[in-house]
């Protein structure tokens, strides 16, 4: 997001629900925005990150969405405990 100056709102819209596949990346490159062309320069890095997320899913048996939900719930619980 920072490297290509992609608006955070666009990233969140495209990435959410597509955390472990490159559908969001392909869609972002096809958007014809000033930052779309810059995505080609970070494609390898994005693919490595997607592979890491896929590995987390395999190791935990949970989807990334489930992991994020667990993290959110734990953060809320910790905040309430203070």
C-alpha positions as CSV (number, residue, x, y, z in Angstrom):
1,X,0.0,0.0,0.0
2,X,2.7,2.5,1.0
3,X,5.2,1.5,-1.7
4,X,2.8,2.0,-4.6
5,X,0.7,4.8,-3.0
6,X,-2.5,2.6,-3.2
7,X,-5.3,4.1,-1.1
8,X,-5.9,2.0,2.0
9,X,-9.6,2.0,1.3
10,X,-9.1,0.3,-2.1
11,X,-6.7,-2.2,-0.6
12,X,-9.1,-3.2,2.2
13,X,-12.0,-3.6,-0.2
14,X,-10.0,-5.8,-2.6
15,X,-8.0,-7.8,0.0
16,X,-10.8,-8.7,2.5
17,X,-12.0,-12.1,1.7
18,X,-9.2,-12.8,-0.7
19,X,-6.3,-12.9,1.8
20,X,-4.7,-16.1,0.4
21,X,-5.4,-15.8,-3.3
22,X,-4.2,-13.3,-5.9
23,X,-7.6,-12.3,-7.1
24,X,-7.4,-9.0,-5.3
25,X,-3.9,-8.3,-6.8
26,X,-5.1,-9.0,-10.3
27,X,-8.1,-6.8,-9.9
28,X,-6.0,-4.0,-8.5
29,X,-3.6,-4.2,-11.4
30,X,-6.6,-3.9,-13.8
31,X,-8.0,-0.8,-12.2
32,X,-6.1,1.6,-14.4
33,X,-5.1,3.8,-11.5
34,X,-1.8,5.6,-11.1
35,X,-0.7,3.0,-8.6
36,X,-1.9,0.0,-10.6
37,X,1.2,0.0,-12.8
38,X,3.5,0.2,-9.8
39,X,2.1,-3.1,-8.5
40,X,4.1,-5.0,-11.1
41,X,7.3,-4.0,-9.3
42,X,6.2,-5.7,-6.0
43,X,4.5,-8.8,-7.5
44,X,7.1,-11.2,-6.2
45,X,6.9,-9.7,-2.7
46,X,3.1,-10.0,-2.8
47,X,3.3,-13.7,-4.0
48,X,5.7,-14.5,-1.1
49,X,3.4,-12.9,1.4
50,X,0.4,-14.8,0.0
51,X,2.4,-18.1,0.3
52,X,3.1,-17.2,4.0
53,X,-0.6,-16.6,4.6
54,X,-1.5,-19.9,2.9
55,X,1.1,-21.7,5.1
56,X,-0.5,-20.2,8.2
57,X,-3.9,-21.6,7.1
58,X,-2.3,-25.0,6.6
59,X,-0.5,-25.0,9.9
60,X,-3.5,-23.8,12.0
61,X,-6.4,-25.4,10.1
62,X,-8.1,-22.0,10.2
63,X,-8.7,-19.4,7.5
64,X,-7.0,-16.1,7.7
65,X,-10.4,-14.5,8.4
66,X,-10.8,-16.8,11.3
67,X,-7.3,-16.0,12.6
68,X,-8.1,-12.3,12.3
69,X,-11.4,-12.8,14.2
70,X,-9.7,-14.6,17.0
71,X,-7.1,-11.9,17.2
72,X,-9.8,-9.2,17.3
73,X,-11.7,-11.0,20.1
74,X,-8.5,-11.5,22.1
75,X,-7.6,-7.8,21.8
76,X,-11.1,-6.9,23.0
77,X,-10.9,-9.3,25.9
78,X,-7.5,-8.0,26.9
79,X,-8.8,-4.4,26.8
80,X,-11.8,-5.3,28.9
81,X,-9.5,-7.0,31.5
82,X,-7.5,-3.8,32.1
